[in-house]
Amino acid sequence: MPAAVNNTRQGGPEPGVQRLLKSLDQISSRGTGKEKDLMFLRGMFQSQDLQALLQVHHKVSSQEHLDLKPMARNSFQIAAQVYDELRTHPLTSEVRQLLDLLLSPHFKALLTAQDKVACQDYVPQLPSIPHEVDEDENRAVKIVRIMRKNDPLGATIRLNEETGMIYVARVMMGGAADRSGSIHVGDEVHEVNGINVRGRDPDDVVQILAAAQGPITLKLVPSNVDSKIYRESRVRMRAHFNYDPFKDTLIPCREAGLPFKKGDILHIVDQTDLNWWQARREGDKNMRAGLIPGKQLQERKEAMRRTVGTLDGGLYRERENKGIRSSTMNGSLDGRKARKTKKIMYQSENSSDFDNAEIITYEEVEKYYPESGRYRPIVLIGPPGAGRNELKRRLITSNPEHFSATIPHTSRSKKPSEVDGKEYYFVSRTEMDRRIAERRFVEYGEYKGNLYGTSIESITSALNAGKVCVLTPHPQALKMLRSAELKPYVIFIKPPSIERLRDTRLVPTTKGNTDNGMIQKTFSDEELHEMILNASKIEENYSHFFDKTIVNDELTTVFTELCAAVYRIEHEPQWVPISWVR
Ligand SMILES: Nc1ncnc2c1ncn2[C@@H]1O[C@H](COP(=O)(O)OP(=O)(O)OP(=O)(O)O)[C@@H](O)[C@H]1O
């Protein structure tokens, strides 16, 4: 190979390339004004690399007619014989040199490789497909014997209404049929374990297969369609809906379906059929892919479901954002009276496009490997009172060197006791308005005539300082937060059942009252119900952004769970939207 590459053609480029160069000159003389492009093309056509590549191409194509055969298929064995023979000779320096050469690992590996290639040993040995002539129809048939344990065949069949024949409709990647390499889409099924199935109902065939124990022998008429070898795609998708093939009336074959849950990561191995993808659940040991609805089909199904729902008395209503949008300064979802300690309710810019009834089915993801010294912000989302700030406070107190909150900006004037950049960054109202217009706040709001907001800069400066930034924003802020730059990890802090809320929140415990000097808030029963309702609204609207959900039941246990999650985020790879890593 190096000989070919270095041996560039004497006397200039190939005739074909010369013609191309000439035509470039002609174009150039016409003055098209594309001199830069022409220069690039000229450079490329004249490059030594291209000349060398063309020579290699010519050389290889000129050899194609030669039926090259290996000199030997057992060169390793021959070398061993030579070695034994040589050892019986007097040890001259040449003999010694040859013996050393024959013994060297590289030489042995070279001979082994040549033998393997000569024997084509690199191709897995598949049983040869016996072709015979079907006496009735004079057509070539193949007999395929599939060894399997308890796993299904991994193929679907369909009836061709015109011919009345059953044919293979789909071969599931990684299944027994696919592994055999001998069953292809379009093959006509004539016999199953010696039983003639021509003209029979596909369900009968399914029954025969289900009843069969051990190996299965199929008599197939190969399809005329070229059976391409498909490579598995590397696409991974996070599912944003639950899927049960047995409840899906559209799926072509329920048994071939792959059930999954919202949040599961799916390896989409084949998207040839836009409507029905083949997929495996990430981490699943079963290598056989299953059918799942493709993105477009699922979106259509969901749109239909919503339309029908709306006509059907609003069963699947539009998202109820009114409560959220009109929330008052306490950040409550329904305008609940502000708690004294709360001062700020933030709003996110232009959130309507974000909150409207988007149809989110799958999201393409890729693995993100944690970078040392740069941590993903932890974003705690939840209804007011669920415990986000309590957990944030505990995290920061547990290791203030490692965790940090952001410092908000405000247009209110600084009190004498306050230090700029400590509790707040104090800026003028005009300046604050300008920054809001420049979309530099992930959320902002007005309280008693003053603006307050969390800026993107305040988050990045915590990240750049090597800290884990902990945030408890309104869910609407996720729109701005979820970016390749910030890569937030979103945890939904979900209230437990009403009974557990009553147990843990209604009665202020002595411990709660004095714990860390904070006054524990008590809730009325109505407020607890509201909390659950608001949680379900947030879940309905934003769950596709959650990386994890933690039910805030027993505080100590929950905090341990949170710490464990935070540790994993810092040390283990996680799935993130593909645009964050590419
Ligand atoms: N698991 C829990 N068990 C008992 N009390 C809890 C628990 N989690 C939080 N609390 C208490 O509930 C009250 C509300 O919690 P917190 O202020 O953290 O809520 P929040 O989600 O931040 O909502 P808000 O923004 O309205 O403050 C606090 O007094 C807190 O100590």
Ligand as a Chemical Component Dictionary entry (heavy atoms), coordinates in Angstrom:
data_LIG
# 
_chem_comp.id                   LIG 
_chem_comp.type                 NON-POLYMER 
_chem_comp.pdbx_formal_charge   0 
_chem_comp.three_letter_code    LIG 
# 
loop_
_chem_comp_atom.comp_id 
_chem_comp_atom.atom_id 
_chem_comp_atom.alt_atom_id 
_chem_comp_atom.type_symbol 
_chem_comp_atom.charge 
_chem_comp_atom.model_Cartn_x 
_chem_comp_atom.model_Cartn_y 
_chem_comp_atom.model_Cartn_z 
_chem_comp_atom.pdbx_ordinal 
LIG N1  N1  N 0 -40.329 15.320 54.241 1  
LIG C1  C1  C 0 -40.747 16.272 55.028 2  
LIG N2  N2  N 0 -41.301 15.989 56.211 3  
LIG C2  C2  C 0 -41.754 16.976 57.020 4  
LIG N3  N3  N 0 -41.667 18.293 56.744 5  
LIG C3  C3  C 0 -41.104 18.624 55.570 6  
LIG C4  C4  C 0 -40.617 17.653 54.657 7  
LIG N4  N4  N 0 -40.111 18.312 53.580 8  
LIG C5  C5  C 0 -40.284 19.608 53.818 9  
LIG N5  N5  N 0 -40.877 19.808 54.993 10 
LIG C6  C6  C 0 -41.257 21.088 55.589 11 
LIG O1  O1  O 0 -42.322 21.603 54.790 12 
LIG C7  C7  C 0 -42.220 23.017 54.747 13 
LIG C8  C8  C 0 -42.207 23.474 53.297 14 
LIG O2  O2  O 0 -41.008 23.013 52.714 15 
LIG P1  P1  P 0 -40.194 23.915 51.695 16 
LIG O3  O3  O 0 -40.194 25.336 52.124 17 
LIG O4  O4  O 0 -38.917 23.265 51.459 18 
LIG O5  O5  O 0 -41.155 23.781 50.460 19 
LIG P2  P2  P 0 -40.888 24.261 49.000 20 
LIG O6  O6  O 0 -41.102 23.117 48.093 21 
LIG O7  O7  O 0 -39.584 24.921 48.924 22 
LIG O8  O8  O 0 -42.041 25.267 48.745 23 
LIG P3  P3  P 0 -42.040 26.845 48.917 24 
LIG O9  O9  O 0 -41.410 27.357 47.675 25 
LIG O10 O10 O 0 -43.472 27.169 49.027 26 
LIG O11 O11 O 0 -41.262 27.084 50.149 27 
LIG C9  C9  C 0 -40.957 23.391 55.486 28 
LIG O12 O12 O 0 -41.309 23.768 56.790 29 
LIG C10 C10 C 0 -40.170 22.099 55.523 30 
LIG O13 O13 O 0 -39.321 22.029 56.646 31 
# 
loop_
_chem_comp_bond.comp_id 
_chem_comp_bond.atom_id_1 
_chem_comp_bond.atom_id_2 
_chem_comp_bond.value_order 
_chem_comp_bond.pdbx_ordinal 
LIG N1  C1  SING 1  
LIG C1  N2  SING 2  
LIG C1  C4  DOUB 3  
LIG N2  C2  DOUB 4  
LIG C2  N3  SING 5  
LIG N3  C3  DOUB 6  
LIG C3  C4  SING 7  
LIG C3  N5  SING 8  
LIG C4  N4  SING 9  
LIG N4  C5  DOUB 10 
LIG C5  N5  SING 11 
LIG N5  C6  SING 12 
LIG C6  O1  SING 13 
LIG C6  C10 SING 14 
LIG O1  C7  SING 15 
LIG C7  C8  SING 16 
LIG C7  C9  SING 17 
LIG C8  O2  SING 18 
LIG O2  P1  SING 19 
LIG P1  O3  DOUB 20 
LIG P1  O4  SING 21 
LIG P1  O5  SING 22 
LIG O5  P2  SING 23 
LIG P2  O6  DOUB 24 
LIG P2  O7  SING 25 
LIG P2  O8  SING 26 
LIG O8  P3  SING 27 
LIG P3  O9  DOUB 28 
LIG P3  O10 SING 29 
LIG P3  O11 SING 30 
LIG C9  O12 SING 31 
LIG C9  C10 SING 32 
LIG C10 O13 SING 33 
# 
